[in-house]
Amino acid sequence: MLDEKDETILRMLRANSRLKTKEISKKMQIPRTTVHHRIRKMIEDGIIRKFTVIPDYKKIGIPVTAFILVSFLPTTDVKQREVAQRIAELEGVYEVHLISGEWDIIIKVRSSSLERIGELVINRLREIKGVGKSVTCGCFFTTKEEP
């Protein structure tokens, strides 16, 4: 379990993973070695899985985001988790979640255009064994997004 100091460190790193231990220790008014030890412990415990970069997707040429809802078509030789894993390996796929409700899988994709996302759905996604029907929802604007 995390204590209040660990939660604060984690929150600060989620906001900016480039923060140095010196900056964190100054803001929290605790020794730098304590911050370093706590970060290392969270990494070892698997609480912090990785440090990453969040690009400005518009500036790198993939400004369009869409969410695709997929129904799983059960067969004897393919499991839903296998289908999700195959989907996750497609270029342009950023997230894949198994969900409850009317749909079985939700996918977050990014591309240069909605047409390219359509090509992904028609030419690659629907070719995966176990993928039933799908609905693609284009994203107009993102208010909040976390890595």
VENSULCOR-V695818 format. One record per backbone hydrogen bond with DSSP energy under -1.0 kcal/mol. NH is the residue of the N-H (numbers start at 0). CO is the residue of the C=O. E is the energy in kcal/mol with one decimal. If there is no record, write none. Layout:
# VENSULCOR-V695818
nh=NH co=CO e=E
nh=NH co=CO e=E
This chain:
# VENSULCOR-V695818
nh=6 co=2 e=-2.5
nh=7 co=3 e=-2.1
nh=8 co=4 e=-2.6
nh=9 co=5 e=-2.9
nh=10 co=6 e=-2.5
nh=11 co=7 e=-2.4
nh=12 co=8 e=-2.5
nh=13 co=9 e=-2.4
nh=14 co=10 e=-1.7
nh=15 co=11 e=-1.7
nh=18 co=15 e=-1.8
nh=23 co=19 e=-2.2
nh=24 co=20 e=-2.9
nh=25 co=21 e=-1.9
nh=26 co=22 e=-2.3
nh=27 co=23 e=-2.5
nh=28 co=24 e=-1.4
nh=29 co=24 e=-1.6
nh=34 co=30 e=-1.8
nh=35 co=31 e=-2.7
nh=36 co=32 e=-2.5
nh=37 co=33 e=-2.4
nh=38 co=34 e=-2.5
nh=39 co=35 e=-2.6
nh=40 co=36 e=-2.4
nh=41 co=37 e=-2.2
nh=42 co=38 e=-2.1
nh=43 co=39 e=-2.7
nh=44 co=40 e=-2.4
nh=45 co=42 e=-1.3
nh=46 co=41 e=-1.9
nh=47 co=41 e=-1.7
nh=56 co=54 e=-1.0
nh=59 co=55 e=-1.0
nh=60 co=57 e=-1.3
nh=61 co=56 e=-2.6
nh=63 co=110 e=-2.2
nh=65 co=108 e=-2.1
nh=66 co=136 e=-2.6
nh=67 co=106 e=-2.6
nh=68 co=134 e=-3.0
nh=69 co=104 e=-2.8
nh=70 co=132 e=-2.6
nh=72 co=129 e=-3.7
nh=82 co=78 e=-2.0
nh=83 co=79 e=-2.4
nh=84 co=80 e=-2.1
nh=85 co=81 e=-2.3
nh=86 co=82 e=-2.4
nh=87 co=83 e=-2.4
nh=88 co=84 e=-1.0
nh=89 co=86 e=-1.8
nh=92 co=89 e=-1.7
nh=93 co=107 e=-3.3
nh=94 co=107 e=-1.5
nh=96 co=105 e=-2.6
nh=98 co=103 e=-2.6
nh=103 co=69 e=-2.0
nh=104 co=69 e=-2.1
nh=105 co=96 e=-2.5
nh=106 co=67 e=-2.3
nh=107 co=94 e=-2.3
nh=108 co=65 e=-2.7
nh=109 co=91 e=-2.1
nh=110 co=63 e=-2.1
nh=116 co=112 e=-1.5
nh=117 co=113 e=-2.2
nh=118 co=114 e=-2.0
nh=119 co=115 e=-2.0
nh=120 co=116 e=-2.3
nh=121 co=117 e=-2.8
nh=122 co=118 e=-2.8
nh=123 co=119 e=-1.5
nh=124 co=119 e=-2.9
nh=125 co=120 e=-2.4
nh=127 co=124 e=-1.6
nh=130 co=127 e=-2.0
nh=131 co=70 e=-3.3
nh=134 co=68 e=-2.2
nh=136 co=66 e=-3.3
nh=138 co=64 e=-2.7
